């Protein structure tokens, strides 16, 4: 028998899922499939745990459906960290690479298991912090990075009109009160990020210049011109002249 199949047989739980998995691998090894997906009999993330190296004998060609079935079986063949790894692999197959549609029951199990995998010790950053060097590296890669106009349009389209979760809806009075109470005092006094601080003269000048460069909008009710922020606050549908009519 194939070395990698032997390793699976030795390390996996002695249950029906292991039996089905090995049966599929053996039958597909004997088949010559031209198109399909290469599947690692012993998952690459298991190689260190099994104290072995990857090799050509560790691959078997499967159809997309067979590939997903094998990964589902692997989630039921192991426990602990190995089970976590396999649940994550199925999650990636289904949601990152356009896998098949899941039933509600399987979807529920997968999402719950995925949440457990990333909680506490399962989270790769559990009890850890980024070093100063890593933070600087992340900052340097993000500095000056801007989305292209095409990307901006795509992002906007995904949250505009009917794609917006609140399209055609309004918050109820109860929802508004709940949001209001949950935010009350969160940014007041010492909780405010700018508490006890003030802008430098240079910053004030930059803000002023930025405001002056904004286009002026004319209010049809009072005839006054204002920048967009002031226009929204004091003019248009909020214009005093409109309220006195």
GUNUFI-801120 format. One line per 3 residues: number of its first residue (from 1); their letters; for each residue x, y, z of C-alpha. Coordinates in steps of 0.5 Angstrom, whole numbers. Layout:
// residues N
NUM	A	X/Y/Z ~ ...;
// end
This chain:
// residues 245
1	XXX	0/0/0 ~ 2/7/-1 ~ 7/10/4;
4	XXX	2/16/5 ~ -4/12/6 ~ -1/8/11;
7	XXX	1/14/15 ~ -7/16/15 ~ -9/9/17;
10	XXX	-4/9/23 ~ -5/16/25 ~ -13/17/24;
13	XXX	-19/15/28 ~ -21/8/27 ~ -28/10/24;
16	XXX	-32/9/18 ~ -30/16/15 ~ -22/14/15;
19	XXX	-25/7/12 ~ -29/12/6 ~ -23/16/5;
22	XXX	-18/11/4 ~ -23/7/-1 ~ -23/13/-5;
25	XXX	-16/15/-5 ~ -14/8/-7 ~ -20/7/-13;
28	XXX	-18/14/-15 ~ -10/12/-15 ~ -12/7/-20;
31	XXX	-16/11/-25 ~ -12/16/-30 ~ -16/23/-30;
34	XXX	-13/28/-34 ~ -17/34/-32 ~ -18/35/-24;
37	XXX	-15/38/-18 ~ -9/35/-15 ~ -10/33/-7;
40	XXX	-5/31/-2 ~ -7/24/1 ~ -3/27/7;
43	XXX	-5/34/8 ~ 1/39/7 ~ 0/42/14;
46	XXX	0/35/17 ~ 7/33/14 ~ 11/36/21;
49	XXX	6/32/25 ~ 7/25/21 ~ 15/27/21;
52	XXX	15/26/13 ~ 16/29/7 ~ 12/31/1;
55	XXX	13/27/-5 ~ 10/25/-12 ~ 6/19/-9;
58	XXX	3/24/-4 ~ -2/27/-10 ~ -8/24/-13;
61	XXX	-12/27/-18 ~ -19/28/-16 ~ -25/32/-19;
64	XXX	-27/38/-15 ~ -33/34/-12 ~ -29/29/-10;
67	XXX	-24/34/-7 ~ -29/37/-3 ~ -31/30/0;
70	XXX	-25/28/2 ~ -23/34/6 ~ -30/34/9;
73	XXX	-28/27/11 ~ -21/29/14 ~ -25/34/19;
76	XXX	-28/27/22 ~ -22/23/22 ~ -18/27/27;
79	XXX	-18/31/33 ~ -15/37/36 ~ -10/42/32;
82	XXX	-11/37/26 ~ -18/37/26 ~ -18/45/26;
85	XXX	-13/45/20 ~ -18/41/16 ~ -24/45/18;
88	XXX	-20/51/16 ~ -18/48/9 ~ -26/46/8;
91	XXX	-28/53/10 ~ -22/56/4 ~ -25/51/-1;
94	XXX	-32/53/0 ~ -32/60/1 ~ -25/62/-2;
97	XXX	-25/58/-8 ~ -32/57/-10 ~ -33/50/-8;
100	XXX	-40/47/-8 ~ -46/49/-4 ~ -47/47/3;
103	XXX	-53/45/6 ~ -56/49/12 ~ -53/44/17;
106	XXX	-46/43/14 ~ -46/50/14 ~ -48/51/21;
109	XXX	-43/46/23 ~ -37/49/19 ~ -38/56/21;
112	XXX	-39/54/29 ~ -32/50/28 ~ -29/55/24;
115	XXX	-30/60/30 ~ -28/55/35 ~ -21/54/31;
118	XXX	-20/62/32 ~ -22/63/39 ~ -17/62/45;
121	XXX	-11/58/44 ~ -13/57/37 ~ -12/64/35;
124	XXX	-5/65/32 ~ -4/71/35 ~ -7/69/42;
127	XXX	-2/72/48 ~ 2/75/42 ~ 4/82/40;
130	XXX	7/84/34 ~ 14/87/35 ~ 16/94/33;
133	XXX	20/92/27 ~ 13/88/25 ~ 9/94/26;
136	XXX	14/99/22 ~ 14/94/16 ~ 6/94/16;
139	XXX	6/101/16 ~ 11/102/11 ~ 7/97/6;
142	XXX	1/101/7 ~ 4/108/7 ~ 2/111/0;
145	XXX	-3/105/-2 ~ -9/107/-6 ~ -15/103/-9;
148	XXX	-15/104/-16 ~ -21/108/-19 ~ -24/101/-22;
151	XXX	-23/98/-15 ~ -27/104/-12 ~ -32/104/-17;
154	XXX	-33/96/-15 ~ -33/98/-7 ~ -38/103/-8;
157	XXX	-43/99/-12 ~ -43/93/-7 ~ -46/98/-2;
160	XXX	-50/102/-6 ~ -57/102/-8 ~ -60/95/-7;
163	XXX	-54/92/-5 ~ -54/96/1 ~ -57/93/7;
166	XXX	-61/99/9 ~ -64/100/2 ~ -71/102/2;
169	XXX	-71/101/10 ~ -71/105/16 ~ -69/104/23;
172	XXX	-74/104/28 ~ -75/108/34 ~ -73/103/38;
175	XXX	-67/101/34 ~ -65/109/34 ~ -66/109/42;
178	XXX	-62/103/43 ~ -56/106/38 ~ -56/112/42;
181	XXX	-56/109/49 ~ -50/105/47 ~ -46/111/44;
184	XXX	-48/115/50 ~ -41/118/54 ~ -37/113/50;
187	XXX	-33/119/46 ~ -34/125/52 ~ -29/128/56;
190	XXX	-23/123/58 ~ -26/118/53 ~ -25/123/47;
193	XXX	-19/121/43 ~ -17/129/43 ~ -19/130/50;
196	XXX	-14/135/53 ~ -10/136/46 ~ -11/142/41;
199	XXX	-9/143/34 ~ -2/146/32 ~ -2/153/28;
202	XXX	1/149/22 ~ -5/144/23 ~ -10/149/23;
205	XXX	-7/152/17 ~ -7/146/13 ~ -15/145/15;
208	XXX	-17/152/13 ~ -13/151/6 ~ -17/144/5;
211	XXX	-24/147/7 ~ -22/153/2 ~ -21/149/-3;
214	XXX	-28/145/-3 ~ -33/147/-8 ~ -38/152/-6;
217	XXX	-46/150/-6 ~ -51/155/-7 ~ -57/154/-3;
220	XXX	-64/155/-7 ~ -68/157/-1 ~ -63/163/2;
223	XXX	-58/164/-4 ~ -52/163/0 ~ -46/159/-2;
226	XXX	-43/154/3 ~ -38/148/3 ~ -41/141/3;
229	XXX	-40/140/11 ~ -44/147/12 ~ -49/146/7;
232	XXX	-51/139/9 ~ -52/142/16 ~ -55/149/15;
235	XXX	-58/149/8 ~ -62/145/3 ~ -67/141/7;
238	XXX	-65/144/14 ~ -65/152/11 ~ -68/157/16;
241	XXX	-71/160/11 ~ -75/153/9 ~ -77/152/16;
244	XX	-80/159/16 ~ -84/158/10;
// end
